[in-house]
């Protein structure tokens, strides 16, 4: 009975949390923030979507993913290719503007399928997922883990960034910029930009709800078991590689979706958003927020991105040092992240209440008291 009541209470708290988040994202933020600040918040929400996937793979599964910039960039570039083709077609051109400047008169073959919105959306969902699944099976079946897996994922991010810089058909080091429309909607219209923000906010809530369902399911228990004792899980008859692949693939999918939403919100996608630096930045937000919790990665990613924007405007040369110091302090003294402070505080309060409820031992009567009792 207590278990059922506890589950109902947990579900009620979750629904209340989602309700508060929806009110803040869909009501309070649009009412209080300017169009520029609202676009910044939409950008931070994209980072939060990536962080949710990292929290699932790293926090629950123990996989230190240092290459999420790869999947973020794949989703962003595929969305950018479709938007550039759509902009060119509206203006009556066969190729995007940057190709016209370079003297290209025919759309490259691998660009042509992205003229279809349906193909672009399916590619954003399926291509990074397939790559992550193949890479995951190849790595986890060979029992590669720990620092070796982290180095491999980071090398993949560096290789993709170098590859993109050399691709003039993808804008080279400048990337893809100056998007004018988003599936037929004019991005210069503030109303349409708010619509894209609402899409990002709704996507974040859906992703968090999905991950919460996974965390409290049997699969979530197996994922934590693999993190804490992979060999024991194998002895129980489960294949840890399959369990890891699912979490790694979902993290890649979330990163790709976030990259696709990042493009119309920010207005560009470049190799600088794909390589090692953004991948580590994603990880820092998750570590500071609390990688083992559900909302820790979300709040950490948004908080770190907001602090970077705020302090870099006032102290351009000092933010990187502050970020590094914050990361060292959190990792060194608060391994569970800032979200772990709430857990520690709750434990401290429970300990105090338990100590207060314990009966005090009776004190033995002193000698004078015994004499009085004997005389009477």
C-alpha positions in Angstrom: 0.0 0.0 0.0 2.8 2.4 0.9 4.5 1.6 -2.5 1.3 2.5 -4.4 0.9 5.7 -2.5 4.5 6.6 -3.0 4.1 6.0 -6.8 1.0 8.2 -6.8 2.9 11.0 -5.0 5.8 10.7 -7.4 3.5 11.0 -10.4 1.7 13.9 -8.9 5.0 15.7 -8.3 6.1 15.0 -11.8 2.8 16.3 -13.3 3.1 19.4 -11.1 6.7 19.9 -12.3 5.7 19.6 -15.9 2.8 22.0 -15.4 5.1 24.6 -13.8 7.7 24.2 -16.6 5.0 24.6 -19.2 3.7 27.7 -17.6 7.2 29.2 -17.4 8.2 28.3 -21.0 4.9 29.1 -22.7 3.5 31.9 -20.6 6.0 33.7 -18.3 9.0 33.7 -20.6 7.2 35.1 -23.8 5.5 37.7 -21.6 8.6 39.0 -19.9 11.4 38.5 -22.4 12.1 40.6 -25.5 12.2 38.9 -28.9 16.0 38.8 -28.7 16.2 37.3 -25.2 13.4 34.8 -26.1 15.5 33.7 -29.1 18.5 33.3 -26.7 16.3 31.2 -24.4 15.3 29.0 -27.4 19.0 28.5 -28.2 19.5 27.4 -24.6 16.6 25.0 -24.8 18.3 23.3 -27.7 21.4 22.8 -25.5 19.1 21.4 -22.8 17.7 18.8 -25.2 21.3 17.6 -25.9 21.9 17.6 -22.2 19.0 15.3 -21.5 20.5 12.7 -23.8 23.9 13.1 -22.2 22.3 12.6 -18.8 20.7 9.4 -20.0 23.9 8.0 -21.5 26.5 9.3 -19.1 24.6 9.8 -15.8 22.5 6.6 -16.0 24.6 4.5 -18.3 28.2 5.5 -17.3 29.2 6.3 -21.0 31.3 9.5 -21.1 30.1 10.8 -24.4 32.5 13.5 -25.7 31.3 13.6 -29.3 27.7 14.8 -29.1 28.7 17.8 -31.3 28.8 15.3 -34.2 25.1 14.4 -34.0 24.2 18.0 -33.2 26.0 19.1 -36.3 24.5 16.4 -38.5 21.0 17.5 -37.5 21.9 21.1 -38.0 23.5 20.8 -41.4 20.7 18.6 -42.7 18.1 21.2 -41.6 20.3 24.0 -43.0 20.6 22.3 -46.4 16.8 22.1 -46.7 16.3 25.7 -45.6 18.9 27.0 -48.1 17.3 25.0 -51.0 13.8 26.4 -50.0 15.2 29.9 -49.9 16.7 29.5 -53.3 13.5 28.1 -54.8 11.5 31.0 -53.5 13.8 33.4 -55.2 13.7 31.4 -58.4 17.3 30.1 -58.2 18.6 26.6 -58.7 21.3 26.8 -56.1 21.7 28.6 -52.7 23.3 32.1 -52.6 26.7 31.0 -51.4 27.0 28.5 -54.3 26.1 31.2 -56.8 29.0 33.4 -55.4 31.4 30.5 -55.8 30.2 30.0 -59.4 28.3 26.7 -58.8 25.4 26.4 -61.2 24.0 23.0 -60.4 23.0 21.6 -57.1 25.3 18.8 -55.8 23.8 15.3 -56.0 23.7 14.8 -52.3 21.9 18.1 -51.8 19.0 17.3 -54.1 17.0 14.9 -51.9 16.9 17.6 -49.2 14.6 19.7 -51.3 11.8 17.6 -49.9 10.7 18.6 -46.4 9.7 15.0 -45.6 13.1 13.6 -46.6 14.9 16.3 -44.6 12.9 15.5 -41.4 13.4 11.7 -41.9 17.1 12.2 -42.4 17.4 14.3 -39.3 15.8 11.5 -37.3 17.3 8.4 -39.0 20.8 9.3 -40.2 22.4 10.2 -36.8 20.4 7.4 -35.2 21.8 4.8 -37.6 25.3 6.1 -37.3 25.1 6.0 -33.5 23.7 2.5 -33.6 26.4 1.2 -35.9 29.1 2.9 -33.9 27.7 1.7 -30.6 27.4 -1.9 -31.7 31.0 -1.8 -33.1 32.3 -0.3 -29.8 30.3 -1.9 -27.1 30.3 -5.4 -28.5 34.1 -5.2 -28.3 33.7 -4.1 -24.6 35.3 -0.7 -25.2 34.4 1.6 -22.3 35.7 4.2 -20.0 38.4 6.6 -21.2 38.9 4.6 -24.4 35.3 5.2 -25.5 35.5 8.9 -24.5 38.6 9.4 -26.6 37.0 7.6 -29.6 33.9 9.8 -29.5 36.0 12.9 -29.1 38.2 11.9 -32.1 35.0 11.4 -34.1 33.9 15.0 -33.3 37.3 16.4 -34.3 37.3 14.4 -37.6 33.9 15.7 -38.6 34.8 19.3 -37.9 37.9 19.1 -40.0 35.9 17.4 -42.8 33.3 20.1 -42.8 35.8 22.9 -43.0 37.1 21.5 -46.2 33.7 21.1 -47.9 33.0 24.2 -49.9 29.6 22.8 -50.9 28.7 23.1 -47.3 30.0 26.6 -46.8 33.5 25.7 -45.6 34.5 27.3 -42.3 31.6 29.8 -42.6 29.0 27.1 -42.6 25.4 27.7 -43.7 23.9 31.1 -42.8 21.2 33.6 -43.7 18.1 31.4 -43.5 15.0 33.3 -44.5 12.2 30.8 -44.2 11.3 27.8 -42.0 9.0 25.4 -43.9 7.3 28.3 -45.6 7.2 30.7 -42.6 9.2 33.9 -42.8 11.9 33.9 -40.1 12.1 37.7 -40.2 8.6 37.9 -38.7 8.8 38.0 -34.9 5.6 35.9 -34.7 7.2 33.1 -36.6 10.4 33.3 -34.6 8.2 32.9 -31.4 6.6 29.9 -33.1 10.0 28.2 -33.5 10.7 28.9 -29.8 7.5 27.2 -28.9 8.5 24.2 -31.0 11.8 24.0 -29.1 10.1 24.3 -25.7 7.5 21.6 -26.6 10.3 19.3 -27.8 12.2 19.7 -24.6 9.2 18.8 -22.5 8.5 15.7 -24.7 12.2 14.6 -24.5 12.2 15.0 -20.7 8.9 13.1 -20.3 10.3 10.3 -22.5 13.6 10.0 -20.6 11.7 10.0 -17.3 9.6 7.1 -18.5 12.7 5.2 -19.4 14.5 6.0 -16.1 11.6 4.5 -14.1 11.1 1.5 -16.3 12.8 -1.9 -16.2 15.2 -0.7 -18.9 16.2 2.2 -16.7 17.0 -0.2 -13.9 19.1 -2.3 -16.3 21.0 0.7 -17.5 22.0 1.7 -14.0 22.9 -1.9 -13.2 25.2 -1.9 -16.3 26.8 1.3 -15.0 27.4 -0.1 -11.6 28.3 -3.7 -12.4 28.5 -4.7 -16.1 29.8 -8.2 -15.4 27.0 -9.0 -13.0 24.4 -7.9 -15.6 26.1 -10.2 -18.1 26.0 -13.1 -15.7 22.2 -12.5 -15.2 21.7 -13.2 -18.9 21.5 -9.7 -20.3 23.8 -8.3 -23.0 25.2 -4.9 -21.6 26.2 -3.9 -25.2 22.5 -3.8 -26.3 21.5 -1.8 -23.3 24.2 0.7 -23.9 23.5 1.0 -27.6 19.9 2.1 -26.9 20.9 4.9 -24.5 23.7 6.0 -26.8 21.4 6.0 -29.9 18.7 8.0 -28.0 21.3 10.6 -27.0 22.4 10.9 -30.6 18.8 11.3 -31.7 18.1 14.1 -29.1 21.3 15.9 -30.2 20.3 15.7 -33.9 16.8 17.1 -33.1 18.4 19.9 -31.1 20.8 20.8 -33.9 17.9 20.9 -36.4 16.0 23.3 -34.1 19.1 25.4 -33.4 19.4 26.4 -37.1 16.2 28.4 -37.5 16.5 29.9 -34.0 20.1 31.1 -34.2 20.3 31.4 -38.0 23.5 29.5 -38.8 25.3 26.2 -38.5 29.1 26.0 -38.8 32.0 23.6 -38.0 32.5 25.6 -34.8 29.3 24.1 -33.5 30.4 20.5 -34.3 33.9 19.9 -33.0 35.5 19.2 -29.6 34.8 22.5 -27.9 31.0 22.4 -28.2 31.0 18.7 -27.2 32.9 19.5 -24.0 30.6 22.5 -23.4 27.6 20.2 -23.5 29.3 17.9 -21.0 30.2 20.8 -18.6 26.6 21.9 -18.3 25.5 18.3 -17.5 28.2 17.8 -14.9 27.4 21.1 -13.2 23.7 20.5 -13.1 23.9 16.9 -12.0 24.2 14.1 -14.4 22.4 11.4 -12.4 19.2 13.4 -12.1 16.4 14.1 -14.6 16.3 17.9 -14.4 19.9 18.5 -13.4 21.2 18.3 -17.0 18.4 20.6 -18.2 19.0 23.3 -15.5 22.8 22.9 -15.8 22.8 23.4 -19.6 20.5 26.4 -19.5 22.3 27.9 -16.5 25.8 27.5 -18.0 24.7 28.9 -21.4 22.9 31.8 -19.8 25.9 32.6 -17.6 28.2 32.4 -20.6 26.1 34.9 -22.5 25.7 37.2 -19.5 29.3 37.3 -18.3 30.9 37.1 -21.8 29.1 40.4 -22.6 30.7 42.1 -19.6 33.9 40.1 -19.1 34.8 38.7 -22.5 38.3 37.4 -21.4 37.3 36.2 -18.0 34.4 33.9 -18.6 36.4 30.9 -19.8 38.4 30.9 -16.5 35.2 31.2 -14.5 33.7 28.3 -16.3 36.8 26.2 -15.8 36.9 27.1 -12.1 33.2 26.3 -11.7 33.7 22.9 -13.4 36.6 22.1 -11.1 34.8 23.0 -7.9 31.7 21.0 -8.8 33.6 17.9 -9.9 36.0 18.1 -7.0 33.5 18.9 -4.1 30.0 18.1 -5.5 30.3 15.0 -7.8 26.6 14.8 -8.1 26.4 18.4 -9.4 24.3 21.2 -8.0 21.2 19.0 -8.1 22.9 16.8 -5.5 22.9 19.7 -3.0 19.1 19.2 -2.7 19.6 15.5 -1.9 22.3 16.3 0.7 20.0 18.9 2.3 17.1 16.5 2.4 19.3 13.8 4.0 20.5 16.4 6.6 16.9 17.4 7.5 15.8 13.8 7.8 18.8 13.0 10.1 18.0 16.0 12.3 14.3 15.0 12.6 15.3 11.4 13.4 17.7 12.6 16.1 15.1 14.9 17.6 12.5 12.0 17.7 14.8 9.6 19.5 14.0 9.3 23.2 16.7 10.6 25.5 18.3 8.1 28.0 17.1 8.4 31.6 19.6 9.8 34.0 20.4 8.0 37.2 19.2 9.7 40.4 22.0 11.4 42.3 22.9 10.6 45.9 20.8 13.4 47.6 17.7 12.2 45.8 18.3 8.6 47.0 18.7 9.8 50.6 15.5 11.7 50.6 13.6 8.7 49.2 15.1 6.4 51.8 14.2 8.8 54.7 10.6 9.0 53.6 
